[in-house]
Amino acid sequence: MKRFLSIFLMVLTVLLGGCYRRLAPDEATGTSLGIEVEFPGTATRADDPLLPASGIENALHSLSIWVFLSAEGHELVAARTLTEEDFPVGGGVRRYSLPVSRAFANARPDVDVFVLANAAAIGAGNLNENSSWEDLNGAFFGDSGTAPYYGFGLAQPVHAVDGSLGLPMSGCGKNLKIQGEEPSLRVQTVEVGRMVSRLRFVFCKTRTEGGEEEDVSIQEISLLGNQIPKKEYLFTTASSGVVLSEAVLKDNYLDQKYLLTPPATIASNDTPENLIYVNQDPQAYDQLLSEAVAAGTLTDLGYTYLRESDMRLRGSIKYTVAGKQHEREFNMAVAGDFARNHTWTVFGYFLGGRNLQLALKVLPWDYNQFAVDFSEESVNVSSKFIVDENTVDLVPSGKDQYDAFLIPGVAARGHLYITTPRGASLMIRPEGDAEYFSVNPAVATIDPTEKSGRIDIEVRRNPDIDENLTGKYITLSFTVEIGNDRVVDANSEAIDAVYRFRF
């Protein structure tokens, strides 16, 4: 079942009437405007005894519906505030009736529909059946002094959903055409989603050979300032309800950093690459992470619920390996990925020599609305190229730069994960003293269904050259051949740390 509320307007009967106005009770006798609300399978009354732990994010505590004329003046057609007793248990469809007039049915004017659930979660309890179109259209929320959510900002970060309030949800449709024929009129679906988004950090590390644990720890996880807005609209017909300042744009953003408490320990995992998102069913991916957490092979810092942002969120992770401090920056792929009702998962894992690798993924919170187009021509590298430090003598040579000295008789090995464009060719080209080295493969087919898109690469000495190669070196360059002679540079997607293979 779709994970949103669907609103259908239906004129059940008609009555002789005059101008467009909200009818008094005595005028409305025997006449109603049918509002059919389709609840998602996971949405339920808050007092449902079968409510699962994760279902608290979907629980309904209040629901209000308004219908206005779209024309100038925006006169109220009908409104109703429902109680929990009227909600279906465990999802389903419930029909409600609101008074209408024959004039409305005959004229079939365009309408604006507003739907608000769990208004108390953002202190919007003042919106009621007497609220005007202007009240609803201009309503916004931001930081407040009201516990437990305080407006879903940074001063009082929210890590858990309050069972008595739930999460704020809304939907809005404007200039909706009346469809169908009397007495069964309707409008197109109005989708309802959460007004906030959530952020999740998970970590693990590979076990070291011989069972000895290296000293790996995380000191700081932060989001940069000027990224989370100070306020946002309750209702929007766009993907985002961020309210922008009329003055300087950044004045609408909180200037403080958001610091998360780092994990005291990091779980060990033999195959962390199996936890990278590689276009499998997104709901299955969420379950995959949860199962790893339950098994003790993944450290979960939990969710942070925040107001949405139209910015490209950026942050950094400071960590220590064997007493040496490092810092790794991360960012979203594009601005707007943290729009309302989305989940951003940052998966960090330590391999071999303990350089931190990051796999980032933004998904719609309602997973079944997410679709992946494998035919797209964009290059998506879910995990950048790294070298297995057990196959080389690795020596840092600068910021994110390493000399990878080849070990006699041993092939240097590395890998990356690339998921799109599916079926295209990844071209792996040595640069530098290329004639003295052998790189295999030179071409690899991109297939996210094969080992989650993993491509293994070996670098060896050229067996046909028998001379002293001291000082000779290469780096690797990556391009993607999509077809029709189109070649796309993939270095920015595939390379984070630069490895110089040398003798």
N, C-alpha and C positions, 0 to 999 in steps of 0.2 A: 504494500500500500504506500502511496506517496507520503513523504514525511512533511506535509504541510497541511494547513487548514484550507478547505476550499469553500468559497462562499457562492451560493447560487441564489438569485432573487427570482421568486415565482409569484405572480399574481394569482391567487387561488380563486377569488371571486371579485366582482366589481360592484360599485355602488354609485348612483347618481351623485355628482358632486360638482363643485365650482372651481375656484382657482387653486393653484398649487399652494398648499399650506398643510401644516401638520394637523390632522383631524383631532377634534375633541373626542373623548370616549363615546359620547352618545351618538356622534356622527359616524363612528367607525364600526358600529354594531353590525356583525355579519360580514365584515370586509377585512381582508388581511393581505399582507405582503409576505409570502413565504420565504424565510431565510433558512436555507439548508446548509448546515455546517458539517463538513466531512473532516473528522479528526484523524490524525495519523495513527497507525497501529500502536505506536509507542506512547502517544499522548493519552493521559488518563486523569481521572480525578485524583487530587492529592491524597485523599484518604483511602485510596484503593489498597487493600491489604496485600495484594500481589505485586505491588510496585517494586521493581528491582532497584538495586543500588544506583545503576546508571540512569534509571528512569526518572530520577529526581530532576534531571535537566529538562524533562519533557512534561512534568506535572503541571496541570492547570488548576489555578486557584481562583481566577476571575476571568470573565470574558465579556467584552462590550462591543457592540456593533452599531455603527452609524451609517445612514444613507442620506446623501445630500444631492440636490440638483447641481449639475456641473456648470450651468449657466451663471452669469454674473448675479451676485446676490446669494448664491449657494444656499437656498432655503432648505431647511431640514425636511426630509421626506419621512424618515422613521428612525427610531433608535431604541435599543434595549440593552439593559445590563442583566446578565445571567448570573445565577448562583451555582455553587458547586453541585447542588442537588440535581441540577439540570444537565450536568455533563454526563456523557456516556462513560461507562466503566470499561477500561481496557481498549479504548478506541471505538470507532464506529461512526454512524451518521445519526444526527438528531436534527429535527426540523423545528423551527421557531416561527411565530407569526407576529407580524407588525401591521398596524393599520395603514391603508392607502385609500386613494380616491379614484373615482371613475376618470377624472380629468387626467390623472397620472397615467392610467392604463391606456386612455385614448391617445394622448400626445406622445407617449413613449420617449420622454426626454432622456438625454445622457445623464448618468449619475456618477458620483464619487462615493466610494465605499471605504470606510476606515474600520479596522479591527484591532483591538488591543487586548492582550492577555497578560495577567499578572502585573497590573499597573502599580501595585504597592511596591514592587521590587525597585522601582525608580522614583517613588514618591509622586506618582501621577494619579493618585486617588481623587484629585479634584476634577478630573475629566469624567463627566457623567452625561445622562441623557439630555441635559439642557445645554451642553457645550456646543458652541457654534463651529462652523467650518473653519473659521479663522483660528479658534482656540486649538483645534486639532492640527491643522496644517502648519501652524507655527510652533507647536509644542516641541521642546527639546529637553535634554537632561545632561548633567555634567557632575563634577565633584559636589558632594553634599556632606553634611555632618551627621547623616542618618545611618546608623548601623543596620544590618551588618555589611551592606554593600558600598556605602559611601560614594555611590555614583560610578562604581567600576573604574576608578582611576588608579593612580600610582601611589598616592599618599597612604591609602589603606588597601593594599592589593587583596583581591578576592581569590581564595584558593578552594573554596567549597561552596556548594549551592545550599542556601538555607531552605530547609524542608517546609517552612511555613510560608515562604514567598515564591519560590521557584525562580525562573529567569524571565526577564521581560521579553515579550514577543509582540510583533505587530505586522500588519499588512495593509496595503493601500492600493486602490485602483481608481484611476481618474478617467473621465470622459468615456465611461463604459457604455456601450450600446445595449439597449434593451433588445433581447433576441426572443425568438419563439412567437407563438400566437396565443391570444387569449383563450382560455384563462390561465395558460401556463407560460408566463414570461420569465426570462432569466437574463443574467449577464455572464460575461466570461469569468473564469476562475480568478480569485484574488489569493495569491500565495502569502502565507504567514510564516515568518521566520524569527529567530532570536535577534535581538538588537545588539548583542555583544558577541565577541569572538573569544577563542581560547588559545592559549599557548602552552606547549608541553615540551620539556627537556627530558631525554632519556640517555643513559650512558652505559658502556661496558668496556671491558678490556680483554685481550686474549691472554690465555695462561702462558707463562713463560716455560721454556724447556727446562726439564730437571725439577720442575715444581717450585723453583725459587721465585718469589714475588718481587718484582721491581717496585721501587718507591714511585708510585703514580698518584697524583692528587690534583684536585681542582680547587683553586683559591677563590675565583670570582667569575660570576656569570652576569652579564649586564646587557641591557638595551640602552642605546644612546638616547639623549634627550631630544626634545622638539620633534617627537614622532607620534605621540598619543594626543588626540585633540582634547580641548577643554570641554567641548560640548558637541552633541549631535542631535539631529532631528529624531523624533519618535517614528514618524511616518515618512516614507519615501517611496516613489515609484521606480527609483534607480537602484543600483546595487549597493549604494552607500548613502548614509544619511548624515555624513559629516557636515557640520555647520562651519563655514569659513568666515573669518573676520573680514569686515569691510576695509580695515586699515591694512597693516602689514600682515601678510599671510601667516608667518610663523607665530604671530601673537595668539593664534588660536591653539597652539600646541604647548603641552607641559614641558618646561625646560629641564626638569630633573631626570637623571638616569633612573632606570629601574634595575635594582640589584636583587638577584635571587640568591637564596641560601644554597651554597654548593653542597654536594653530597659528602657525607663523612667517609664513606667507602664507595668503591666502584666494583660492580659485579663482574665476575669473570665469565667469559663466553668463548667457546672454542671456534665458533663460526659466526662472528658478528655480521659478516657480509650478508647473511641470510635474513637479517632484520632490516635491510635497506628496502625502501618502497620501490618496486619495479613494475608498476602498472597492474598488479593483481587487483582483485576486487577490493576496494578501499575498506569495506567493512571487515573483510577477512584480515586486512593488514592491521587494523586496530586490535582485532582479536589476537593476532600474532604477537604484537607487543605486550598485550595484557598477559598472555600465557607465559612469555619470557620473564615478565616481572614476577608472576606467581611462582615460577620455577627457580627464581633466584639468579637468573643469568642476565638480568637487565635491571639497572637502577633507575627508578622513576621518580622525578621531582614533582610529579603531579601537575595539575592544570592551574593556570592563572587565567581568570576571566577578566577581560579588558574591554573598554570601549573600542569600537572599530577604528581603523585608520586608513586614510587614502595615501599614506606615505609608504615608501619602500623601507620596511623596518630593517635596522642594522644593529649589530651588537658585537660583543667580544667575549671570549673565554680565556681566562688566565689559568695556567696549570703548571705543575712542576713534575719533571721526570728526573729521577736520580739526582735530586738537588738542583737541577738547572731549571730556571724559569722560562716559560714560553707564553706566547699570546697568539690566539687565532681569532680573526675577525670572521663574521658571517653576516649574510644579508638575504633578504627575500629576492626572488627573481625579478619581479616587476612591482611598481607602485600599484596599490589597490588590492594586493593579494590578501591583506588583512581586513577586507570589508566585512561587514556584519555577517554573523552566522557561518564563520569559517574556523578551521582548526589548523594551527601551524605546529608541526612536529619537528624538533631539532634533535637529531640522533647523532651523538658523538661517540666514537669508539677509538680505542688505542690498539694499534697493531705493532708486532715486532719490536722495533726500536722505540716504540711509544710516542710517535708523532700523532697528534690528535687529528682524526679524520672526521668530517662532518657530512651528513646526508640530510638535506632539508626538503620538506614537502608541505605544501599548503593544499588542503582539501576542503570542499564544502562540508559543513558540520553534518548536514543530512546527506549521508554518503551515497544513497541511491540516486541522487541527482548528478553525480559526477560521472563523466564519460571521458575516455581516452581515445584520441584519434591517432592511431599508429601511422597513418599515412602523412601526417604533417611533416613539413620539411625542416622544422626547427631541430637543432641538436640539443639533446638532453643527456648530460652526463650526471648520473646519480651519485657516483663516487669517483673522484679524480685519480689520476695516475699516481701510484705509489710503488716503491721498490721494497721487496722483501729483504730486510736487513740481514737475514741469515744467509743470504747468497752473495753478499758483497762486504767489503770493508767500507763502511759509510763514515765519512768525515764532513762535518758542517764546514761550509766555506763562506757563508754569508747569510743574510736574512732569507729564509726559505730557499737556500741553495746548498747543495751537497755534492761532494766528490764521491762517486761510487766506484771504488777500486775493484777491478775484477780479480777473483781468486783463481789461481791456476787450476784448470780442470773442472771448474764449476761455472755453470751458466748463471749469469745475473738474471733474476726474475722480477717482474713487476706486473701489475694489473690495473685495470680500471673497469668501471661499470657504465655502459652507455646503452640507453633504451630507445632513443629515437634519433633519426627517422628509421623506422623498421625496414629492413631489407636493403638499406644503403650500405656502402662500403667505407669502413674506417681505414684510412691510409696512414701507415706508420713509417715515417721517413727519418733516417739518421742525418744529422747535420754536424759538420766538422770533418774529422779524418775518417769519413765513412768507409773507405776502401779497406781499412784495417779491422773492421768489425762485421759481424753477421747478426742481423736483426730478424727475428722470426716471431710472428708472421709479418710480412710487409703489408698485407691486406687482410682484413677480417670483416665478416658480415655482421651487421648489427641485428641482434635478435634477442629481445627482452625475455623470451620464453626459454632460452637456452642459458642455464646457469645464471638466471636473473640478469642477463646482459653482460656478464663478466667476460672480459677479453684478457687472456694471459699473454705476456710478451717476454721473450728471452733475448738476451744480448750476450754474444760470445765473441771470442777472438776469431778472426777470419782464418780457417785452417790452411788456406792456400798461401799464406804469408809466413815466412820463417825468418824473422829478423827481430832485432830489439825494438819494442814498441813503446818504450818508456816515454811518457809525455803525450802520447796520442790519446785523443778523447773524442767523444760524440755526445750530443744531446738528442732527444727525440722530439719530433714535430708531428702534429696530428692534423689531418684534414678529413673531411667527409665528402665522398663522391655520391651525389644524390641521383644522378641520371641526367640524360640530355646534356652531357658534358658540363654539368654544373658542379663545381667544387667549392665547399664551404670551409673556411679556416676554423678549426676546432680547438686551437691552443688555449684560448681564454676559458673554454668550458672544461678541457681535459687536464690542464696543467695548473697546479697551485705551487707545489715545490718543484724547483728545477734540479734535475739530477744530471750530473756530468759523468758519464761512464768513461773510465780511463784505466790505463795500465800503470 
